[in-house]
Amino acid sequence: MSIHLGINTCFAVKRWPEPERWVGIVKDELGLDCCQFSFDLVDPLLDEGATGAYADDVRQIAAAQKLFIHSTFTGLAAYSWSQLLHPQQAMREAAMRWYERAIDFTARLGAGGMGGHIGAFSVQDAMNAERKRLLLRELEERLVALSRYAAQRGLSHLLFENMAVEREWGHRIEEARQLTNMEMRGGVPLVLCFDVGHPCALHTGTVSDDYLAWFAQPWPRLPVVHLQQSDRTGDHHWPFTKNYNAQGMVRAEAILQAIEPWLQRGDVFLFLEPIHPFEADDNRVLDELKESVDYWREALSKYVEML
């Protein structure tokens, strides 16, 4: 089986939103063959005529350039919302509509999966054991409903991401295991999108704080992996440059060694997810993306030589 190195299109947000431009960057300037589409480029709740036309453009341009769009992902905007764990029921219902429209967009784009951040408890709800239990039971039903809707729209899976804040469900290994082991009752499976930087930002005092420990878990389906450089002080989403690699704790060699057993089960998708400040120089952003790709490509080359 193969390891596929790609990139999440968060790098293009507010810089290169034109499909032909970001597809060209991924294919021609970074030399990558796959990507994950970020909903920071398109809010799925906008006018369907506009969002549908954008999806059509992306699908056609990507096909012409032979760029594989693996999945779509929630992005920073949706991550700012409480989504399916909002304390108000009306807002949780509204979040369902957001995810349904995101699934519709994904189907039109031709990607196989959709997902990301699923929800965050309020401080008050997180401290109330009974309230938390009720919201989690409802969350399970909502995820089942979304998985069935995704199946109807022709998707193959939904994704959820392990998070960096304790009030975000899925931040611990045991919570993520519960989600991946859910019975979807006729819907598509729920698959972990593992962000290697998020455990670095956790301070639970448990094995969940060790990003390499997540790879050793018996996940029922191979996770998708988000790659970012980070240290213990926060969820930085740094690029893999010489400067940030000296500060951060994420190592390509360790990750490639950890995923080796996965290759007996299927292809593994690794998506770079550096998130630069909006005010960062555009040329610097592109240069650091290229350096990040070079870092991972060199590590992959050495890994293949060792096999």
Secondary structure, DSSP 4 states (H G I P E B T S, - for coil): --EEEEEEGGGGTTT--SHHHHHHIIIIIS--SEEEEETTS--TTS-HHHHHHHHHHHHHHHHHTT-EEEEEE-HHHHHTS-BTT-SSHHHHHHHHHHHHHHHHHHHHHT-SEEEE--BB--HHHHT-HHHHHHHHHHHHHHHHHHHHHHHHTT-SEEEEE--SSTTBTT-SHHHHHHHHT---TTSPPEEEEEETTHHHH--SSSGGG-HHHHHTS--SSPPEEEE-EEETTEEEEE---HHHHHH----HHHHHHHTGGGGGTS-EEEEE-----TTS-HHHHHHHHHHHHHHHHHHHHHHHHH-
